[in-house]
Amino acid sequence: MVVPFTWQASLELNAQLYTALGQCNLDKAAIRKIESSRASQ
C-alpha cells in the first residue's frame, strides 16, 4: 500500500476490490451451476 494513503490510492484500491469481487461472484455462480447439474443426474 502506498504511504500516505491518498484519495487516488483509495480509488485505485476500490477498483481492484470491485474487480476481485466480481470475479468471485462469477466463480460462485459457476460452482452453483456445476453443483446443480450434478444433483440432477
N, C-alpha and C positions, 0 to 999 in steps of 0.2 A: 504494500500500500504506500502511496505517496504521502510524505510528510512535508509540509502541513496538508491535511485533508481539505481540499478546496471544493468549491461548488462544482467546478468542471469535473474533478475526480469523482465526486459523488454521482454525477450524471452518467459518467462512463461506467462506473461500477453497477449502477442500476440497470443500464442497458445490458451488461453482461449477465446480470442475475435474471432479468426477464428472458433472455435467450436461453439460459440454462433451464429455467422453469418451464418454458415452452417445450423444450426437448424432453424433459421429464414427463410432461403431460402426454406427449406423443408416444413415449415408451410405455407408459401405463395403459394407454388406450390399446396399443398393440398387444400387450400382455393379456388384457381383458378379452380381446378378440380371440387370441390363441386358446385361452382357458375355456372360453365359451364353446369353441369348436371341439375341444377335447371332451367337454361334458356332454355334448350332443351325440357323440359317437357311441 
